Amino acid sequence: MKKEQKSFIEQMYQENHEGFLRFLMQKTQNKDDAHDVLQEAFQKLMSREELAQMENPRAYLYRTATNIIIDRQRKGQHHTRYIQEVTIDAATMTANATSTIPPERQVAARQELDLIYQALNQLPEKCRRAFLMHREQHMKYSEIAAVLELSVSMVEKYMIQALKHLRRKLK
């Protein structure tokens, strides 16, 4: 990156950081997600050529952030559909096994599963995706980092965050 472009981005960051973060907090309703979108939007801005010659780089930054949020919401909808399909499959398997499991145990298991789903849905998107990739798809941290475009240490932090959150919610 050219020195003049770097200083231009630093100046933009300093001038727009607070207002941009407030805007993202309103859109995402989550501080962690807002910071993730902020970082991703600035990364996309930095990858642009001839940034200083852009007509309105601030508008580009806001439009990019809005597009990132929309993409994340779409992915979240796909995730929700996947969870519903898995739940239906689990319910079908449970229905087939009902003759051996007492009804009160079935109710308790269903309630616990519902709590787990609720707790997972409260996590920030990347954190939830990292956790599910590891637990459901048995992916290694390095594989998750590559897919989500994160560092391995960030994946580790997300796993710790998810586990703490689940423990807290399931007590």
N, C-alpha and C positions, 0 to 999 in steps of 0.2 A: 504494500500500500504506500502510495506517495505521501511524503511528509505533509504537504499542504492539505491533502484529503484527510489525513489523520487529525490534523489540528481543526479542520472544519467539522469533523464528526465530534471531536471533544467539545468544541464550542456549542454545537447543536445539543449535545447531551446535557451540558451545564445549563443551557438556556431553557430546555424543554423537559428536563427530567421530572420535576415535581408535578407539573400539570399533566404530563403524559401518563405518569403513574396513577394519578387521581382518575384520569379518563379510563385507564385499564381496570382499576379497582371497581369502578361503576359497571363496566362491561362484564367482568369475570366474577365479581362478588367474592373473590378469594385473593388474598395477598400473595401467596406463593405463585398462583397462576398468573397474576398480574406481573410479577417480577420475571417469570419465565417468558411471557409474551414480550415484555420490554426488551429482554436480552435478545430474543430471537429476531425482533423487528430491527434492532440496531445492527445485528449481524448481517441481515439481508441488506440493510442500507449500506453497510461497509463494503459489501461485495459489488456494489454498483460502480460502474465506470463513470467518469466525468460527473461526479456527484456535485461538485461546486457549480457546475453549469446547469444543473436542474432548475426548472422554473420555480418549483415549490417543494423543496425536500421535506419540509415539515408535513405537508399534506401527504406526501408519499409515505412518510413514516406512519402517520395515523391510518392511512388506507391499508398499509401492509399489516399493521397490528390488528385491524378489524378483520382482514382476511384470515389471519392466523387464528383468531378467536372463532370465526365461522368454521374453519377446517377442524378445529378441536371439538366444536360442538357436533359436527357431523361424525367424527370418529367416536365421540361419546355415545351417539345414537346407535352406531353399529355395535358398540360394546354392550349397550343396554339390551339390544336385540339378541346378542350372543348369550348374555346372562339368562334372558328369558327362555331361550331354546334349551340351554343346559338345565334350567330349573324344570322345564316340562319333561325333559328326558329323565331327570332324577325323580320327578314325581311318578312317572310311568314305571320306573324300576321299583320305586317304593310301593306302588300299588300292587305290583306283582309279588312283593315280599310281605304283604300285610298279614298273611295268614300266620307267619311265624313271629312277628313283632307285636307286642301289646299296643293297643291304641294310644295309651298315655305316653308311651315312649315315642311313638310316631309324632304326636303333637309336640312334644318337647324338642325332638330333632328338627321339625319344621320351623319352630320358633327360633331355635338357635341358628339355623340356616338363614332365616330372614334377617336376624341381627347381623350376621356376617355380611350379607349383601348390602344392608343399610350402611354398615361401617365402611365397606369398600367404596361405596358411592360417595362417601364424605371426603375421601382422599382427593388430593389434586390429581389431575388426569395423568401426568407423567409418572407420578408415584404409583398410582393404581395400575397403570399399564406395566410398569417395571415389575411390580409384585406379582401380577397375574402371569406375566411371561415366565417368571422364575418358577412359580408354584404350579401352574397349569401346563406350561409347555416345556418345563424343565430346562430352560435356557440358562446358560452361564452368564455371569455378570458382564463379561466382555462382549458376548453376543447381544445382550440387551443394550449395552452402551452403544454398539454399532447401529442397531436398529433405531434407537431413539435419539441418536446423535448427541450422546452425553459422554462424560468421562466415567470410568469405572468407579471412581470414588463417589460420584454423584449417584450412581445406581446403588452403591452400598448405603449411602445416606437415605435414599428413598426406601430401601428395604427396612432399615432400622425404623424410619418414620412410620411405615405401614405396620410393622409388627407392634410397635408401641401403641399405635392408634387402635389396632384390633384388640390387644390385651386390655386396654383401658375400656373399650366399648363392651367387651364380653365379660367383664367382671360382674 
